[in-house]
């Protein structure tokens, strides 16, 4: 029997949203493997993680929490060692991570310790003839690569905001164990939180993104005001060109080399729509594009398009949204 291990992420002692997606993807794989394959969700933390008891509803048969005082913050080598040891002891057939900032650092470390290849940034998974089949975008999303993983364990990372969490009425069992978390060569000394009230673009239900069409970094204030009009539910994103110019931090970047987002509403302002940007936001539920160039590629993926000067359109849109919110 080949079980699936879903490696989850916690921040400040709470399970992160992306972990629900990882469990959902792991559940899909376990069901495809058949033979009673189970999903074990693994959490590393300084103590009990908030939300761990809810993971069964997303598909975890068992939730395992490995605790150590050093696991309060992400500890690359300690995490990798503990996870690899768990995989070796449990004989898991598949190990699944999120292709998040943490996952992109951690998954290769674990794969190396296991002597196994890593398939990253996966957008779909299945099983054929007992082998894991992974689909990942290449060439900025212009093509899809099908990878057949032979041998065990298969080590995978799933692209965030692709595997929609699916809940079911089930509670998984819980297990907690203390492990060695001795410091390695790399030690995380501090994690700086975003300013109060600022949402992560990868987790916000509404994202308002700006491009070079804003002409000056100070003009992002126009987008900040639009985002604020949504009552604390919107984050401000940016195109790669804007980030490369130093107008916005990399944490705000949406696209192939930034974050993949899938909000309920995505508003692209002054963004032409390069394929690299589209690769990071095309799965948004509703896309609104505002651009003065009627031939901008962004309009090809937009559900609603407004051709006009953003400095005229956005303030008016902001006022109308404020009226709707009373």
Buried (B, 14 or more C-beta within 10 A) or exposed (E): EBBBBBBBBBBEBBBBBBBBBBBBBBBBBBEBBEEEBBBBBBBBBBEEBEBBBBBBBBBBBBBBBBBBEBBBEBBBBBBBBBBBBBBEEBEBBBBBBBBBBBBBBBBBBBBBBBEBEBBBBBBBBEBEEEEBBBBBBEEBBEEEEEBEBEEBBBBBBBBBBBBEBBEEEEEBEBEBEEBEBEEBEEEEEEEEEEEEEBBBBBBBBBBBBBBBBBEEBEBBEBBBBBBBBBEEBBBBBBBBBBBBEEBBEEBBBBBBBBBBBBBEBBBBBBBBBBBBBBBBBBBBEEBBBBBBEEEBBBBEBBEEBBBBEBBEBBEEBBEEBBEEEE
